[in-house]
Amino acid sequence: MKSFLTLLASVLVLTASVLQAAEVKTIASPNGKVQVNVSVGQEMTYALTFDGKTVLKPSKLGMSFKDMVALGEMKIADVSTKTINETWTNKLSKQSTYVNHCNEMTLKVVEVAAPNRELVLVFRAYNDGIAFRYGVPVQSAFPGVFVVSSDDTQFAFTGDWTCWASDQERFNTSQEKQFPEMKLSDISDNAFCICPLVVAGDFGYCALMESDLLRWAGAQYAAVAGGNKAGEAATMAIRLTPRADGNGCVLRETGAQSPWRVITLGKKAVDLVNNSGIVLNCATPCVLEDVSWVRAGASSWDWWSEGNKVLNTDTLKSRIDLASENGWAFTTLDDPWYFNSKFQYKPEHLTDTASGCGTIDLPEAFVYAKSKNVGIFLWMHYQDFDFCGHERTFTAYEKWGAAGMKIDFMDSDNQERVEWIEDILKNAAKHHLMINFHGMFKPTGMERTYPNYITREGILGNEYNKFSDKVTTRHTATLPFTRWLCGAGDYTPGGFVNRQPEHFYIQKGLSTPTTDEMGTRAHALAMCMITDSPCLTICDSPANYKNQPGFSFLKNIPAVWDETTAIDGQVGEFYLVQRRSGNKFYASAITNENARELTLKLDFLKPGKTYVAQIYADTPESGGTGEKDAEKIAEILTEVTAADTLTIKMVRNGGWNAIFTEK
């Protein structure tokens, strides 16, 4: 018995010495409210607190490498810290100026035993979140390259918190699903939840995202192996999209760095919207020498209402006229402009002298668009793009005078596709072409690195109204707090066949003459204001806009902003936002299926000035049960000052909008 106790004591002493061997380093935000503790020893972990509240308990760090044993005990070989405080401008965003202010800690960690692998951990602490990434330095333990089989980062929450998660159910999708409310324990260990994963706990709110996804695999979230139990603390894990060639998830040369794992924080849901911009701040700055030719603006579109069954030179000119007459910079010529027949791709018909599908005189259309100062985006299936040849296509588009390309159906964020995207942007820039990616994964700050990436899809947008009832007003009231946290989304708002849900008609096929949009006319206008997209594609046809009440709101509508402030909102319930473009101020609000009354203080206006407020609001009848009641809208002119407060009344599935012009 004595020998057993002696042995037990020795084990306890040994265990204690191992635990004591773990080194802990701390980094805090400039205001001290965000703190990260990084522990390096038998395991590598990090823990996160926000304003004294634990957001994450010690959570696993690390990566696994193909054909190599798991990382063993690590030690800190070097540590350095610095403060970053820089300001940069962005003419293609929801705000024109970003401040990158954080404290950064870099840890070089080395495996204690052979093969003595080295990693670099970089942590940034912002006043409203953190970011961290891994580096694999050049070293003898790796033969010049490495293959990542998994990212072992975890997020150990202290409870089974409410969250909003979009499970794509598999790798390699277009990432076009809702973000339903659930508990963390509802997410399985075989989930494929895309960024952002938004969580509400006793600490407030947080959003898990990633930044600077270049030459790496995209990340999804799932429960740890075995799952989480309802009502108990939940831990989430990262899943990297596997490479198409089956060789792990990431194949890179030593010296490479992973994307940043980003966690934004806020006491309220709107704080996530008003975040300092960690995703963009952590992204690689612009690598293009000249981006003076890149411009933002609204775009008309030809696919939404007719599905292009009546596509010809005259209908294209009508879209050009719609853009020109209303101060929109672009029109988008979509599928199937170069096909001989629907869904029969004929890339051999796309040449540098192509005239479209036989009904479009493309040279004439480009001359006409130029005379109207309207740029044309041309849609293309990525497979046809590959078949025709990238350089050949870029050269032809540049010769024609195209503003850019809308490339579709990539449906993957594996490493090969991410590298393909980056290659496209580099080469398109040489021909002064902007790119709108559809069938595309969520944003990761790439718009800072390549500003000619003007917008992307990766969002359950208005196009789904053609064939589903998923684009509800609860969904639209969720998007500002979820998908748009990552970056621009080509949601394509602005449908004017407005219907309350009981009258919403799901189209039977893509070629129907009109498409319904769920919600009131004021809600549809607000979605044009709420949508973050430097190429703001406004969806409906000239016929559906002609002489319609409320359309004047869309005239000269900005696509980028000097300032954006989320004033009030709850995820899936309602949202109220205020924006500024130059000397003009705008405000918009939406609500879900519940009627709602809000107040808006006008203290964002310049003091001592009088403004004319042009208001577009629901009428009491807008929430009625008649088929077209949702199309009713009130247009009101009134004078206001910064000292005033406006009352916002919205019917079910309603909205509200105002433009404030200095008198």
KEVEX-798053 format. One record per residue: residue in one letter; x, y, z of N, C-alpha, C in turn. Coordinates in steps of 0.05 Angstrom, whole numbers, plus 5000, padded with zeros to 4 digits. Layout:
// KEVEX-798053
aXYZXYZXYZ
...
***
This chain:
// KEVEX-798053
m501749765000500050005000501750255000
k503950245016505750475018507050524991
s507850304978509150344952507250464931
f504650374933502650484915502350784919
l502150864945501851144951504251304942
t506651184945509051324936508951364906
l508151144892507951154862505851364854
l503551364868501451564862502551844866
a503951894888505052154894507052234872
s508652044862510552104841509152184816
v506952044810505352114786504152384788
l503052454812501852714816503952934813
v506352884824508553084822509253114793
l509552894778510252904750508153054734
t505552994740503353124726503453424732
a503853494757503953774765506253914750
s508553784748510853914735510253954705
v508753764693508053794665506154034662
l504154044680502254264679503754534683
q505654534701507054784707508854864684
a509554664667511354714645509954874623
a507254874623505755024603506355324606
e507055454585507555744586505055894576
v504356104590501956254584502856544576
k501956634553502356904545499657044540
t499557294546497057444545497357684527
i495257734511495057974494492358094499
a492258354502489758494508489358714486
s486858784483486158994463487059264473
p487159464456488059734465486459844488
n483859784490482259884512482159684536
g483559464533483759264554481359084559
k479159124543476758974548476758694535
v478458664515478658404502481358284509
q481358034519483857914527483957624518
v486357544508486857274499489157164515
n488856924527490956784541491756544524
v494256524515495156304499497056134516
s496355874517497855684533499355484514
v501955444519503555274502504955064520
g504454814514505654594530504854334518
q503854144534502853894523500753944502
e499154144506497154234487497654534482
m496654624459496554914454493654994455
t493055194472490355294474490255594475
y487955704471487455994475484856024489
a484556234505482056294519481456594514
l478856654512478056924505476057044525
t476557284535474657424552474057694539
f471557784545470658044534469258194557
d470458414564469358584585468858424611
g470758254617470558104642468957844640
k467657794617466157544614467657354596
t467457094604468856884588467156834563
v468456864540467156794514467956504507
l470556444509471556174503473256084525
k472755844535474555714554477055624538
p479155524552481455424537480655244514
s481355334490480455204465482955114449
k482754884437485054764424486054924400
l488654934397489955044374491554834360
g492054864334493854674321492954594293
m494754454279494154344253495254064252
s494053894235495053624230496153614202
f498353474199499653454173499653174162
k499153154136498952884123501652734127
d501352474133503552284135505452364157
m504452514177506152584200504552534226
v505852474248504552434273503452704283
a501552684302500452934313502553094327
l502153354328504053524342504353434371
g506853424381507253354408507453594426
e508753564449509053784468510554014454
m509654254458510954484446512054674468
k513954834460514955044477515255304462
i515255524476515555784463518555844459
a519355884434522155944428522656244426
d520456394420520856684417518056814419
v517957054429515557204430516057494425
s514357624410514557914405511858034404
t511658284410509058434410509458704397
k507258804386507259074375504459174374
t504259434372501659564368501359664339
i499159604328498459694300496359904303
n496860134291494860354291495160504265
e493560424245493760534219490960594207
t490860784190488260854177488660814147
w486660694134486760664105483960724093
t483960794068481460864055480460644037
n477860634034476660424017474260554003
k474560603977472360733962470260533953
l470460283961468660073951467359923974
s466460063994465559924018463260084031
k462359984054460160114068461160344085
q463860384085464960624098467560684083
s468260934082470561024065473261004080
t473160994107475560994122475560764143
y477760624145477960404165480460464182
v480060404208482260434227483060154237
n485460084231486559824240488159864265
h486859834288488059884314487859634331
c490159524337490159284353492959244366
n493059064385495658964395496158684384
e498558644375499258384362501458244377
m501157974380503157814393503857584374
t506457544370507457324353509057134370
l508256884369509556674384510856474364
k513456424367514656204353514755964372
v513455754364513255514381514655284367
v515955114383517654904373516854644388
e516754424373516254164385518654084402
v518053994427520253924445521853684436
a520453484425521853244415521853234384
a523353054373523453024344520652964333
p520053074310521853204291522253504295
n521553604319522053884326520854084306
r518354034299516954214281516454484293
e516554684276516154964285513555074273
l512155224289509855374280510055664290
v508755844277508556114286505556174291
l504956274315502256354322502156654324
v500356784309500057074310497257134320
f497157294342494557374353494257674352
r491957764344491258054346488858094364
a489058284381486858354399485858634392
y483458654382482158904376480158974399
n479159224399477159294419474559154415
d474159034391471558904386472058624373
g474258494381474558224371477558144370
i477957904360480757804357481057674330
a483557634323484257474299486757324305
f487057084294489556934298489956754273
r492456694268493156534245495656364252
y496056164235498455984237500356044214
g502956014220504956024200506655774202
v507555674179509355444178512055544166
p513955614183516455724173518155524158
v520055614143521955444129523555294151
q523855034149525154874170525854604159
s527654464172528554204163526453984168
a524554034186522453824191520553784168
f520353984150518753954126520453974101
p520053804082521753804058520954024037
g520754264046520054484028517054534024
v515454314027512554334024511254194047
f508754244052507254104072504354074062
v503053874073500253824067498653824093
v496754004095495054024119492653834115
s492353654133490053464132487753574148
s488253744168486053864183487054114198
d485254304202485654524220484354444246
d485854424267484854314292483854524312
t483554774302482554984319479754924329
q479354984355476654944367475755204381
f473155214387471955444400470155334423
a471255344447469955214470468255424485
f465755434478463855624490463155524518
t462255714535461555644563458755554567
g457155554545454355464548453355364521
d450955264522449555174497447955414487
w449455604475448255864469446555854444
t444856054441443356104417445256184395
c444756084371446456154348444856164323
w446056284302444856294275446856164257
a446155934246448155774231446855694204
s448555694183447755614157449155364149
d447955134153449154874148448654804118
q450854794103450654734075450354434069
e450754274089450353984089452453824073
r454353964060456553834046458654044039
f460953954031462954144020462054213991
n463354433981463054503953460154563945
t459154793955456454883948456655183941
s454355283932454155573926453755743950
q453455613974453155754000450755943999
e448455833991445955993988443755874004
k444055894031441955784049441455994071
q439155954085438356124107440256084131
f440056264150441456254175439356224198
p438255984201436155954221437255974250
e435556054268436256064296436155784308
m438155714324438255454337440055474362
k440555244374442455224395445055104384
l447255164397449855054388449654744388
s448254634407448054334408446454224385
d444954394370443554304346445354254322
i447854364324449754324302451254064306
s451053884287452253624290455253624284
d456553404290459453384284459853324254
n457753294239457953264210456653504196
a456653734209455453974197457554114179
f456554294162458154444144457254744146
c457454854169456455124174458455334164
i457555504146459355694134459655944152
c461656104146461956364159459756544150
p458656714169459456714197457656524213
l458756424235457156294255456856494277
v454356584281453756804300452556684326
v453656764348452956644374452156864394
a449956824408449157004430449256864456
g450956964475451256844501451157044523
d451956964547451857154569453957374567
f455757344548457857544542456857754522
g454657704509453757874487453557714462
y454757814440454657684414457457654403
c457857444387460257414372459757284345
a461557324326461257214300463957084292
l463956824285466356684276466556714246
m468856814236469256854208472156794201
e472956844176475756824169476457054150
s479057114149480057334132482557244118
d483057364095485557324080485757034070
l483556934060483556664048484856684020
l487356624019488956623995490656363994
r490456213972491955973969491655773992
w489255754002488555584025485755474020
a484855304037482155194036480255354054
g477855384045475855524061474955364085
a473955504105473155374131470155364134
q469255144146466555104156466755034185
y464455034199464354964227462454734232
a463254564252461654344261462254304290
a460554134303461154054331463653884332
v464953874355467253694358466253404355
a468153224350467452944347465752844370
g463552714365461752624386459452814391
g459753064382457553254384457453384412
n455553574415455153714440452353634451
k452153624477449653554490447953794496
a445353774492443553994497443754094525
g444054354529444154474555446854484568
e448854364554451554364565453354544548
a455654614559457654774545458354644518
a458354804497458754694470461454784459
t462654594445465254654431464954614401
m465854804386465654784357468454744345
a468554624322471054564308471054664280
i473354694268473654774240473854534222
r472554554198472854354177473854494152
l476154414142477154524117476154364093
t475454504072474554374047476954214035
p476553954030478753794018479553893990
r481953843983482853903956481453723936
a481153823912479753663891481453423883
d484053433886485753213878486053003900
g484753043922484852853944487252863962
n489053053956491553073972491153253996
g489753164016489253324040487453554034
c487853764050486254014047487954244036
v490454264044492154484035494954374028
l495854444005498554373996500054633992
r502054694009503454944007506454904012
e507955104005510855114010511255234038
t513455154051514055264077514455564075
g513855704096513755994096511056104092
a509055924088506256014083504856064109
q502756224107500956274130498056204124
s496656114144493856054142492256304140
p489656284133487856514136487656584166
w486756824171486156914199483456784208
r483456684232480956604245480056844260
v477656944254476657194264474257154283
i474257284306471957284324471357574330
t469157674320468257944327466357934350
l466358144366464958154392463258404394
g461058384409459358614415457358554437
k456558754451454558724472451758684460
k451258814436448758794422449158684394
a447058594382447258484355448258704335
v447358944338448259154320451159224323
d452359154346455259204349456859034329
l455858794322457258634302457258774275
v455058914268454859054243456759294244
n456959424266458559664269461459604276
n462259354273464959264279467059434264
s469359454274471459624262472459524236
g471659284228472459174202474758984203
i474658804222476958624227477558454202
v475458354188475858194165477458344144
l476758594139478258754119480958844130
n481058914155483659004167485758784166
c484958534169486858314169487558214141
a486058304121486558214093489058344082
t490358204064492758314050491958574036
p493458784040492859034025493058993995
c491959183980491759163951494459093938
v494358893921496858813907496858913878
l494759043869494559143842495859423841
e497359473820498759733818496959963813
d494859923797493060143789490160043791
v488560173808485760103810484060353805
s485160553793483660803788481260763770
w481360553754479160493735476860333748
v477260233772475160083786473160283796
r470560233791468460413800466060263810
a464660383828462260253840459760383827
g457560253831455060363821452860153820
a450460243816448160063813448059953785
s446759723782446559593756443659503751
s442659553726440259413718440859133710
w438858973706439258683702437058573684
d437758373668435858273648434658003655
w435557863676434857583680432457553698
w432057733717430057703738427257663728
s426357833710423457833704422757643681
e424357623660423657463638425257203635
g427357183650429156953646430456953619
n430457183607431857223581430557073557
k428156993560426756863537426157073516
v426157323522425657533502428157703498
l430457583503432957733501433557803472
n433958063467434758153441436058423444
t436958543422438258803423436559013436
d433959013429432159223440431759193470
t431458943480431158913509433758983524
l436058933512438559013524438759313525
k437959443503437959743503436059853524
s433859713528431959823549433159813576
r434859603582436259593607438359803609
i439659863587441660073586440260343591
d437960383579436460633584435560663613
l434660433625433860443653436160533671
a438560423665440860503681441560793676
s441660873651442461143645440661353656
e438061313654436061503663435961533693
n437061343708436861353737439561363751
g441661433736444261473748445661223757
w444960993745446160733751448560693732
a450660593742453160573727453260353707
f451660133711451959893696449359763688
t449559583669447459383664448859113663
t447458903671448658633671447158463651
l448558363631447458183610448057903618
d445957753625446157493638445657263619
d445857023631445156773618442356803604
p442056723578443856573561444756733537
w446056953541446557143519448257033497
y449956823503451656723482450956433475
f448556333484447756063478445956053453
n445955833439444055793418441355703429
s441455563452438955483465439455453495
k437355473510437555473539438855223550
f440855253567442255033581443754853561
q444254943537445954793519448354973513
y450354943529452655123528454255073502
k454655293488456155273462458455473463
p460555403478462755593481464155653454
e463955473434465255523409463955763395
h461555853403460356083391461256343403
l462856333425463956573437466656623425
t466756823407469256903395469657203400
d471957303391472357593395470757763376
t469157633359467257783342464357683347
a463857553370461257433375459057643375
s456757563365454457743365452257633383
g453057483404451057383423449657143412
c447157103421445756853415444156873389
g444857063372443557083346441457303345
t440557393369438557603370439757863381
i442257863389443558103400445758193382
d445558443374447858563360449658683381
l451558533389453258613412454858863406
p456158883383457559133377455759383378
e453359363368451559583369450759653398
a450359443414449659483442451859623457
f454359553452456559673466456859973457
v456460033432456560313423454360463437
y452060343438449760483451450260533481
a451360323494451860353523453960563528
k455960583511458060783514456861063511
s454961093492453761353488452061443512
k451161243528449561293552451261293577
n453861253575455661243598454861013617
v454160783606453360553621455360323614
g456560203635458259973630456659713630
i457659523615456259263613457959043626
f456658893644457758643655456558413639
l458258233630457458003614457657753631
w455457603633455457353648456957133633
m458156943647459356713635459556483654
h458856243645459256003661462255953663
y463155883687466055853691467255633673
q465655423667466655203650467155313622
d465355473612465655593586468055783586
f468355923608470656103611473255943609
d473455723623475755553621476155443593
f473955363581474155243554475055453533
c473955683535474655893515477456003519
g478355983544480956093551480756363564
h482056393587481756633602482856883587
e485256853577486457083564484957163539
r484056963524482557023500479957163507
t478557073528476057203536476557483547
f478557513564479157783574479757973551
t481357883532482058053510479658143494
a477857943489475358013474473658213490
y473258163515471558343531472758623532
e475358633535476658903536476259043509
k476558893487476259013461473459113457
w471458963467468659053464468059303481
g469559333503469059553521467459483545
a467459223553465959123576467059243602
a465359293621466159383648467259143664
g466158913658466958683674465458433667
m465958223682464757963679463257873703
k461157733699459757583720460257293715
i461857163732462656883728461156713748
d460056483739458056343755458756043757
f457555923779457355643784459955503792
m461855653804464355523814463655333837
d462055423856460855253877463055093893
s465155223900467255093916469055293929
d470055223953472155383965474555203972
n474954993956477354833960479755003951
q482154903958484555063953484955123923
e484454923906484754973878482955193867
r480455193877478555403868479255673879
v480155683904481055933915483356053899
e485255883891487455973875486556063847
w484555923836483455993810482156273812
i480756323833479456583837481556803837
e483756763853485856963855487157013827
d487556793812488856813786487056973767
i484356933769482457073752482657373758
l482757443783482757733790485357863781
k487557733784490157843776490057903746
n489157713730489257743701487057923690
a484757923703482658103695483458393699
a484958443720485858723725487658823703
k489158643690490958733668489258833645
h486758753643484958833621482859033631
h483259143656481459333668478559223669
l478358973678475758853680475058793710
m472658873718471758803745470358533744
i470158393767469058133768466858113789
n464558013781462357943799462157643799
f462957513822462957223824460157123834
h458956953819456556813829457156513833
g455356373846456056093853458656083868
m458856253889461356323901461156303931
f463456243944463556233973463556513986
k463156524012462856774027465356954024
p465157214029467457394027469457344051
t471957404045474057374066476057604065
g475157834056476958074054478458094028
m477857914009479357923984478858173968
e476658313973476158563959478158783966
r479558763989481658943995484158873979
t484658623976487058533962486858573931
y484458523921483858553893481258723890
p481558983890479159153889477459113863
n478558983842476858943819474858713823
y475258563846473058383854470958573866
i468858623851466958843857464658743874
t463958493872461858373889461858073885
r460357933901460057643898457457553909
e456557323902454157213912454657073938
g454356803940454756663965452656763985
i450156803976448056903992445356803982
l443556743999440856673991439456933984
g439356993958438457253949435857243935
n435157473923432557513911431957323888
e434057213875433557033852431856793861
y432056723887430556483896427556533896
n426656783894423756833892422656713866
k424256653847423256533822422456243826
f423556103847422955823849422655723878
s422455903897422155813925420856033942
d420055963966418956163985420856204008
k423456164003425456184025426256474032
v425856654013426756934018424557084033
t424257004058422157124075423257384087
t421557534100422457774113423957714139
r423557474150425257394173428057334163
h428257224139430957184127432357444122
t430857634110432157894103432958044129
a431458004150432158134176434357994190
t435157754180437357604191439957674177
l439857734151442257774135444157994145
p443158224155445158424164446858334188
f445858144203447258044227448757784221
t448557684196449857434190451557474164
r450457394142452157384117453457654110
w452157884114453358134106455558224126
l455858084148458158134166460758064151
c460657874133463157784119463957974097
g462058104085462658284063460458294043
a460958424020458958474000457458223991
g454958253985453358033974451558123952
d451657993929450058073906447257953910
y445758083927443057993935440958053913
t441458243896439758333874436958413884
p436758633900434258723911432558883891
g430158963900428659163885426459063868
g425258833874422958733859420558903865
f418958963845416559143849413959003846
v413958733843411458583846411358483874
n410558663892410758623921408258483931
r408658273948406358113958406758043987
q404558054002404557924028404657624025
p405757474044406257194040403957024030
e401457094038399156934029398656963999
h399757173987399357213959401957173943
f404057093957406557043943406356803925
y407156833900406856623880409656523872
i410056263876412656143867412456093837
q414356203822414256183793414655893784
k413255823763413455553752415455573728
g417955553735419955573714421255853714
l423455873700425056113700424156333680
s422356263662421756443640419156593644
t417956593668415456733672415957033670
p413857183662414257473655414757653679
t413857563703414457723727415257543750
t416557663770417357513793416457663818
d415157523837414257653862416557693881
e416257893899418057933921416457953946
m417157793966415657783991416158044008
g413958164018414258404033413058644019
t412958874032411759104020413659254002
r412559443987414159613969416359763985
a415659864009417560004025419759814035
h419059554040421059354047422959304024
a421859293999423559243976425559473972
l424659723976426459943974428559933995
a427859864020429759844042431859634036
m431159424023433159224016435259323997
c434559513980436459643963438459813979
m437559914002439260074019440859904038
i439659684047440959504067443159334053
t442759264028444559094014447359224012
d449459084020452159174016453259043991
s453559203970454659103945455559343928
p458159363923459159593906458059583877
c457159353868455559333844452759253852
l451159453857448459403869446559333846
t446159073842444458983820441559003828
i440059173814437259223820435659063800
c433858893810433058653795430858683774
d428958873777426558853761426758983734
s424658953718424659043690423759333688
p424459463666423459743661420359753662
a419059543652416159553651414959553679
n416259393697415159383725415859633741
y417759783732418460033747417060283736
k416160263711415060503698412660613713
n412860873720410661023733409860893760
q411560753773410860623798411560793822
p409760813841410360973866412760853880
g414461023890416760933905419260913889
f419060893862421360853846423361073847
s422461313853424361543854426461503876
f425961333895427961273916430461153904
l430161013882432360863870433961043850
k432961273844434461453826436961543839
n439261503826441861583836442561453863
i441561223869442061093894445061013896
p446361083918449261003920449560703923
a451860603915452560323919454760293940
v456160503947458160503968457760753985
w458960754009458260954028460661074042
d460361324052462361444069462161344098
e459661304106459161214134456661024134
t456760824151454460654156454360594185
t451960634197451560584225448960424229
a449260184240446860034248445860154274
i443360254274442260394297440860204316
d439260024306437759844323437059594307
g436559374322435759134308436158894326
q434658684318434958424331434958214308
v436658014311437057814290434457684282
g433657704257431257584246428757734252
e428957954268426558104276426258374260
f428258544263428158804249430958914247
y431159124231433759254227433359544219
l434859724231434760004225437660104221
v438160214197440860304190440760584179
q442960734184443361004174445961004159
r445961144135448361164119448761444109
r451161504101451861764089453461724064
s452661884043454161894019454562194012
g457062294016457562574013455962734033
n454362924023452763094041449862994045
k449262764033446562644035446562424056
f444462414071444062214091441662034084
y441861784090439661594084439061424109
a436661334111435961144132433860954122
s434060704130432160494122431760304144
a429360184144428659984164426959764152
i427159524162425459304154424559154179
t422259024176421358844198420558584186
n420258384203419458114194416358104193
e415257874199412357834197410758004218
n412158134236410858284257410958584250
a408658714253408559004250410259124273
r411359364269413259464289413359764287
e413859894310414260184312416960244324
l418560404311421260474320421460784321
t423560874335424161164335426961204324
l427261424309429861484297430661764305
k432761794321433862054328435562144304
l435162394297436562504274439062654281
d440362574303442762714312445162654295
f444862484274447062434255447162664234
l445062824232445063054214446763274224
k447663454207449263674215447663864233
p448663934256447264124274446964394261
g444764524266444264794256443364804227
k443064574214442164564186439364454185
t437864544164435264444159435364254135
y434064024137434063824116431263774107
v431063704081428563604070428663304072
a426763184086426662894088424562784069
q425462624050423762494031423262214041
i420862154051420261904065418561724047
y419361464047417861254033417061044053
a414461034060413660874083411260704076
d410860494092408360344089405960514095
t403760454082401160564089399760354107
p397660424121396260224137395259994119
e394660064094393559864076395759674066
s398259744068400459574058400559304071
g399459284095399459024109396758884105
g395158974087392458854083392558584070
t390158484065389958204054389358204025
g389158434012388758443983391258363969
e390858253944393158153929395358353925
k394658603919396658803913396959013935
d395858963958396059153980398959223987
a400759023985403559063993404959253975
e403859313951405059503933404459793940
k402659843959401960113967404160233984
i404760493979406960623993406260923995
a407061034017406661324022409261464016
e409061694002411361863997410862134010
i412562204029412162444046414562624045
l414062884043416263084045415863244071
t417963274086417763434111420563544117
e420663764132423163884140423963794168
v426463744172427463644197430163774204
t430963744229433663824237434863604254
a437363644262438663444279437463404306
a435863594314434563584341431963414340
d431063344317428463204314428662904317
t426362784322426162494323423762404306
l424162204290422062104273420961844284
t418361804281417061554288416761384263
i417761144264417660954241415560744247
k413560734230411460534232411560344208
m411860094214411959894193409759684197
v408359604176406359394177407859124177
r406358914178407658644176409158624150
n411558514152413358484128413858744114
g414058954131414159224120416959354120
g417059604113419559754112419060054114
w421260194114421160484117423860594106
n423760824093426160944081425961254082
a428261374083428361674082430961754070
i430861974054433162114043433162394055
f435462474067435662734079437562914063
t436463124051437963304034438063574047
e440463684050440763944063439364154046
k437764324060436164524046437964764038
***
